[in-house]
């Protein structure tokens, strides 16, 4: 049923509060918390303590394990869906991660799928009965895609608006149950909006969830979901996945379908946003990406290149570039340790590891992308907030009051600069060889120079480890490596490279970050998603030895 609550008839604060109240009202009364418990600073651990044992066991299985359990009739879709709905309901009350909650709809779908399987003996598809979470901007009939704007609250999408990728997953048997929070315009790496407020980290509520897919990753981090869809134009898949210790992929432009996905600056052509999953498990991630590609999305989205899923055979001995520092911002001690751990383990496994530096200063890559983001002077955002009078959030990337729209010729020049930069970077990559004479299969860097930062305290230099992949359109996979431990209880005694690096250095606080996940980022060339996932598997296996 369509909902309406015109922002023009109320202050933006009233509309925002009504939206938050509405979301909360969709939680069954028996699942409501009267107040936030004092011992819930780590939402993941708290949920493990208070939720029923059988539900906790369900949410700690992999997607592929649950797929088999449904097929073998060990678990029903209804049981699985209820477990994830219950956990998501509590997670939302602890970390503020859900933009839309529709458990009734999900449980009805799960029951329908169970009855279908019972009657026919057949599964609807490879995702039959499996709960999948979605970032706010994925359009579903009857639900908002507000993308962090008060003006877009209570404006539900129609059936015709449904995102192509959602249709693919639904046809495969998926059960949708929540959509997750994003910052205003999805142009921030901290998930805060005037509409929903602050989303916090799954493991430490003093820290940021990251953004713009912070709600998605924090929910998965809590195991209120196992896998879900996010998007990335400057790090929006990878940053939150890093802060929650997940596997995730930023595929190349169009590899997965973006058609009918709500977006800011939707038709900006030089560096488009891409869509991809974040997950608790690498095998689930690979399965999910392959499933979407096997559906032939290029027949439904003209921006998808017709590239079938390819079986990749990696060489027995990989040649891996390692970037320990991007020359602009120095990673904190645990991130440095994580990278060195990868080096040591890969070498011990017989792989070739060589040093890699950006052939083009990372500040140049970062600044060029930033200029593309503000090409319209943030006109779209200014117009949207003017509809309700809500203020622009301070976390908005590159925003200032004096920004002005550039001309089309200058915008074309930005496209030319990007293309020339891609050519120069590719040439440097392909000419870089190890002692074996082989070119790099990939290079590995930090995904972020810290393991998070205090919620609401984003600094604009932070994206220097994520922007390059967007600007160059390289494949990137995020993977967990270790966690902040006693080994990292040291001072950040390195010499800062510049004022921004000095500022970042002072963020290091062992007591604050203790226990947080440490991740790394694997980069491959364009449209090498299959290869990047396989390399992540090799690195994961090496780390276990």
N, C-alpha and C positions, 0 to 999 in steps of 0.2 A: 504494500500500500504506500502510495506517495505521501511524503511528509512535507509540511511547509511551515516556515517560521521566518517571515521576511525580516531581514536585517534592517531594512529601511524604516520599520515600525518600532525598532528598539535600538538601544545603544549597542555598540559592538560587544561591550562587556556582558550585557544581558544575553545577547545571542550566543556568545561563547559559553556562558554558564549553562544555558539551556541545552546546548549541544553536549557538554560534559555530563550533565544530569541525564540526558537521554541515553547516552552510552552506558552509564552506570545502571540505568533502569532495565537494561537488557540482560543484566546478570541475575540469575535466580536468587531469591532472597536468602535461601539456605547457604549460598556461597558468598554472601557479603561479609566483609570484615567491618566491625564497628569502628575500628581505628587502626592505624598502621602499628603493628607490633614493634616493640623496641628492639627485638632480636632479629629483625628482618632486613638489616643493612645489606646482607647477601641474600638476594631473593631466591637464587637457585638453591642454596642450602636450606633456607627456611621452608621452601615448598617441599623439599624431600622429607622434612621432619613432620609436617602437618597433614600431608595428603595421604589417602589410603595406600597401603602397601601394593595392592594389585594395580592401582593406577600408576604408581611410581614405577613399577616394573614395566608397564606398557610404554610409558614415555621414554624410558631408557633403552628401548630396543631401536634398531635401525629401521628405516623405511622399508628396506628389502626384507627384513625379518618379519615385519608386520604384514607385508604383502603375502609372505608364505603362510603366516598364521591364519590369515583370512582364507586363503586357498585351502588350507588343511582343516578349516573349521575349528581351529583352536581358539580363535577370537572372532567376534563379530565386528562389523564396521561400527555398529552402535556402541559397543563397549569401548572401542578405540577412540571414537569421536567424543564420547562423553568424558573420557580421561583427559583428552587434550582441551576440551572446553572448560572443564573444571580447573585445570592448571592455568590456562590462559586467563580465566576469570580472576583468580587470585593474583597472578602475575601482574595483571593490569592495575589492580589496587595497590600494588607495591611499587611498580616502576613506571606506571602511566604509559603503556605501550600500545593500546588499542584505539583506533580511530572509529571503527565500526565493530559491533558485536552482534552476531545473528545466530546464536546457538540453536534456537528453535528450528530455524531453516536447515541448519546443518544436521541436527538429529533426525529430522524428517527425511532428509536425503539419505542418511546412513541406514535408516530403517527400510527405506524403499530399496536400497541396494542389497541389503540382507535378504529381503523377500524375493527379489529378482534371482539372486544366487540360489536360494532354497528351491525356487520353482523351476528354474531352468538348468541348474548345475553349471552355468557359465558365468564368467566374470565380465563386467562391462568393459574392462580394459586393464592395462597394467597398473593403474592407480586406483583400482576398484576399492572404494570404501576408505581411502586413506586421506586424513585431514591435511590440507595444504593452506598455509597462511599467505596473505597477499599484502603488499605495500599499498597504502591508501590510494595511490593513483591508478591501480588496476580497476577498471570499470566493471561493475556488476549491477544488474537490474535492481532497482529499488533502493540502492545505497548511494551515499554521497561519495564523491572523489574531490574533497575540498582542497587538497594539496597545501594545507596550512593556512588558508585564507578564511576569515570569518564570512566574507561575502559569498562563499560557495557552500556554506553550511545549509543543511536542509534543502538541498537541490538534488534529489536523487536522479540517478541515471536511468535511462530506458533500456529495454531489451536490445534495441538497435545500437546502443552505445557500448555494448559489452565488448571488452578487449578480446582480440583474436587469441592471444595466448591463454586467456581464461577459458575460452571456448575449447581450445585444444586440450587443456587439462581436465575440464569437465567431461568432455567426450571420452577421455581415458579413464573416467570413473572417480575423479577427485571429489572430495568433500570440502567446501569452503566454509569457514566458520568465523574468521575475523579478518579485518583489514587494519593495518598498523600505522602508527603515527609518523608524521614527517614535519620538518620545519617549514616556515613560510616559504612558498615558491619552490621548495625543495632545493634551495640554493644556500645551504649551510651545512657544516660538518658537526653541528651539535643539533639535537632534535628538540627544538623549542618553537612554539608558535603561540600567538595570542589566543588562538582557538582552543588548543589542548593543554598548553603549559609545557612543563619540562619533562622529557623522558629521561630516565637515568639508567645506569649500567646494571646488568643482571647480577654482577658479583660485588658491586660496591655502590651504594646509592649516593655517595658523595661525588662519584665520577660520571663523566659523560657517556652516553650510549653511542656517541658518534652520530654521524648523519650523512646524507639525509635519510638513509634507511635505518635510523636508530630504533624505531619501534619494532621493525622486523627482526633485526639482529638481537635486540635485547629479549624479545619473546623467545627466539630460538635458543639464545643463551640460557634462559630459564627452563628450557625444554617444555615450554608451552606450545612449541611447534618443533618439528624435526627438520623441515625444509620449507622455504618460502621464496617468493619472488621479490627482488629489489631492482633498483636501477642505478646507473652510474654515469655522471658527466664530468666529475672531477675527483671521484673517490667514494661516491655515495653507497656503493656496494661494499667496497673494500675496507673503508675506515671502520664502520660499525662491526663488520665481521671480525676485524682485527681486535677491537676492544672487547669482543665477546669470545674470542678464541675459536672461531668457526672456519670451515672451508667455504670458499666462495669463488666465483669466477666473473671477471669482467671480460665478456667475449667481445669480438670486434663488431663494428657497425653493421647492424642488420642480421647478424648470424641467428639471433632469436627475434621473433616478431614483436615489434613495438606498435603495430597498427591498433588504433583506438585506445591506446593507453593515454590517460590524461597527463599533461605535461606543462611545465612553464617553458616559454620560448620554444614551442613545439616544432616550429618550422625553421629554426636556426640551422643552417645547412653545413657549416664548416666543421663543427665538432658536435655531432648529435649525441644525445643520451643513448645508452644501451641498457638492455634488460638481462637479468640473469639471476640464478639462485644462490642462496646462502644455505648452508646445511651443517649438521653435526658430524657428518660422515662423508668421506671422499667417494666411496662406492655409490652412496645415494646421490651425490652431486653428479657423477658421471651418468648414472642411470637416468636422472631427470633431464639433463641436457640432451642426451641421446634420444629420449622419448619425444621431446619437442621437435628436434631436427628430423626424426623419422616420420613425423606427421606431414612433412613437406610444407613448411610454413610459407615458402615462396609462392605457393598457389593461392595463399590468402592475404599475403602482404607483399606488394610489389617492391618494397625496399629490401626484402630478404634475398641475398644471392642464392642461387640453386646449388648449394654445396651439400651433398649427402654426408652422412656420418661416415668417417673413415677409420678403419682399424690401423693403428699406428704401431710400427715395430721400432722401438728405440734401439740405438746401438748398445752393445754390452757395456761400453765405457763412454759415459757422457762427458762432454766438455761444457763445464758450467762456469759462467762468469760470476764473480762475487763483487758487489758494490757495498762496502762497509760504511761508506760515508758519501753523500751526494755532493759534497763540496760546498754545501750551504748550511745545512743543519745537521749537527752530530747526534746520533741516536743515544738515548739514555743507556746506562750500564746493562740492564737486562736485555735490551734489544741488541746491543753489541755482543753480549754473550751468546744470544740465540744464533746470530749470524756465524760466530766462530764455531759454535757447536755443529752447524750445518757443514762448514768447511771441513772440520775434523772428521765427521762421520762419512762424508762423501769421499774424502781421500782414503779413509780406512776401507771403504767398500771398493776401491780401485778406480774411482772416477777422477777425471782431470779437472782441476779447479784453477782458474786463472783470475787475475784481478781485472775489474771492469770499471771504467769511469765514463760519465756522460761525455761524449765528444763535443757536445754543445752545452754551455753553462746551464744548469738546471733553472737558474733564475730567469734565463731567457725563455725557456720552455714554459715556465710558470707564468711569466708576465704576458707572453703572447696569448696564452689561453685565457688569462684573466681579462684581457682587452676584448676578446670575442664575447665573453659573458656579459660585458656591459656595453655592447655595441649600440643598443637602443637607449642607453642612459637609464636602464631599469624602468623604462616607460611603462611596460606591461605591469610591473609590480606597483608602480605609483598609481596607475589607473585602478587597479584592483583594490588597493587599500583605501582609495578615495571613496569607494562605494559605501563604506561603513565608517570611515574615520579611524580605523585601527592604525596604530603606529607601525612603522617598519621596524623589524627586530634588529638589534645591533649585530647579530651574528651573520647577517646577510653578506655573502661573499662580494667584496669589492665595492660595496655601496658607499656613496657619499652624496651629499645634497647637490653638489655642483656638477654631477655627471650630465652629459648631454649626448643625444643621439648622433652617431656619425653618419656620413653619407654613404651611398651604395658603392662608390668607387673605392673609398677607404676600406669598406667591408670586403670587397673583392681582393684588395691588396692583402688583407688578413688571410684570406684563403690561399693566395699565392705564397705567402710567407710560410704557412703551414706545410704546403706541398713541397716546397724547396727544403724545408727542415726535415721532413720525412725522408726525402732522398738522401740528404747528407748523413742522417743518422743511420739509415739502412746501409749505406756504403761503409761507414765506420764499423758497424756490426759485422758485416760480411767479410771484411778484410782482417778482422781480429781472429787470430788463431792461437791455439795452445802449442806446447811442445810436440804434440802428435801431428800437427798440421791441420787439424780439424777446426772449423769455425764453431762458435758457441752454439750449443743447442738452446740455451736460455741464459738469462742472468737473474741472479737472486739479490734482492735488496730488502731493506726494511719496508714495511707497508706504511709505517708511521714512526716517527722518531721517539715516541713515548708509548706507554701501554694504555693510556687514556689521558685525561686531564680533568680538573675540577669542572663539574657540570656548569655550563653558562660562562665559562672563562676561555672561550676559543680565541686563538691568536691567528692572524691572517697568513703567517709564514708556514703554517703547519702542512699545507697540501703539497709541499715540494716532493714528497715521495709518491704521490698518487697522480698528480697532474700529467706527468710525462706520458703515461700509457694512454690517456685520453687524447692528448695532442698528437701523438704518433700513431694512435689507433693500434696499439699492441695488445695482444692477449695477456691477461694477468690472472693468476690464481693465488688466492690467499690460503695459507695453511698454518695451523698451530705448530709451535716448535717446543716450547717449554712454558714455564710460568715464573713470575718474580719470586725468588727464594732467598735464603740467607746468603747465598753466594753473591748476591747483588747488593748486600748491605754495605756499600762502599760510597765514598764521596764521588761526585762527578768532577773529577780533578783534571779533566782535559782542558786544553786551551781553546776557548771559543773562537770560531772563524769570523764572527761579525757580531753586531749588536743583537740581531735576532737570535743567533745561536747562544749568545750569553743569556738572553731572556729565557730561552728553552732550557738551558742548563739549570737555571734556578727553579724550574718546575720539578726537578727530581727530588723525590721524597720517598725514601724506602718504606716508611711506615704507612704512607698513604697508598702506595701501589703494591704492597705485599700481597702475593697470591694472584695477581692479575695475569691473564694469559699473555704470552709473547708469541707473536706471529711473524711470518716472513711472506714476501711477495715474489712469485715466480713470473718472469716476463718471457714470453715467446713472441715471434714475429706475427704478422697479421694472419688471421684465420687459421691459427694453429691451436684451437681450443682442445682438440683431442690430445695433441702432443703435450700441452701444458698440464692437463689433468694427469696424464701418464707420468710425467716427470715429478709431479707432486707425490704420486704414489711411490716412486723410487726414493725420493727424499724422506718420506714418512718411514719407509722400511729401513733406510739407513739409520735414522734417528733411534729406531728400536734396538739397534745392535749395541 
